[in-house]
Amino acid sequence: MFGFHEFHWLMPISMAIFWGLLFYLLFSGLNKKVSVESPVDIAKRRFASGDISAEELDEIKKKL
């Protein structure tokens, strides 16, 4: 009669896509490493870009 007899192949394909996408989203973020910059590294980068002077950099290093 009427129903989903024409689309019986759609369920396994949609389930495979769903589980594949779920595993990809769960395990794709495991290899990412969070890079943490120290305050001195940030100050050195700011000095290199010209945001702070050499005196300010030395003062930051002394405080840290």
C-alpha positions as CSV (number, residue, x, y, z in Angstrom):
1,M,0.0,0.0,0.0
2,F,1.2,3.5,0.8
3,G,4.2,3.9,2.9
4,F,7.9,4.1,2.8
5,H,8.5,1.0,0.8
6,E,10.2,3.0,-1.9
7,F,12.6,4.5,0.6
8,H,13.6,1.4,2.6
9,W,17.3,2.0,1.6
10,L,17.3,5.6,3.0
11,M,17.3,4.6,6.6
12,P,20.7,2.8,6.7
13,I,22.3,5.5,4.7
14,S,20.9,8.3,6.9
15,M,22.0,6.4,10.0
16,A,25.5,6.0,8.6
17,I,25.7,9.7,7.8
18,F,24.4,10.6,11.3
19,W,26.9,8.3,13.2
20,G,29.8,9.3,10.9
21,L,29.1,13.0,11.5
22,L,28.8,12.4,15.2
23,F,32.1,10.6,15.5
24,Y,33.8,13.2,13.4
25,L,32.5,16.0,15.6
26,L,33.5,14.2,18.8
27,F,37.0,13.1,17.8
28,S,38.1,15.9,15.5
29,G,38.7,18.2,18.5
30,L,40.9,15.7,20.4
31,N,44.1,16.5,18.5
32,K,43.9,20.2,18.9
33,K,46.4,21.6,21.4
34,V,45.7,24.8,23.2
35,S,48.7,27.1,22.9
36,V,49.2,29.2,26.1
37,E,51.4,32.2,25.9
38,S,53.2,33.4,28.9
39,P,52.8,37.1,29.9
40,V,56.5,37.6,29.0
41,D,55.9,36.2,25.5
42,I,52.9,38.5,25.1
43,A,55.0,41.5,26.2
44,K,57.8,40.5,23.7
45,R,55.3,40.3,20.9
46,R,53.9,43.7,21.8
47,F,57.4,45.1,21.9
48,A,58.2,43.6,18.5
49,S,55.0,45.2,17.0
50,G,55.9,48.6,18.5
51,D,53.0,48.8,21.1
52,I,55.4,49.2,24.1
53,S,58.8,50.6,24.5
54,A,62.0,48.8,25.7
55,E,61.7,50.4,29.1
56,E,58.1,49.1,29.5
57,L,59.2,45.7,28.4
58,D,62.0,45.7,31.1
59,E,59.5,46.8,33.7
60,I,57.1,44.0,32.8
61,K,59.9,41.5,33.0
62,K,60.9,42.7,36.4
63,K,57.3,42.6,37.7
64,L,56.8,39.1,36.4
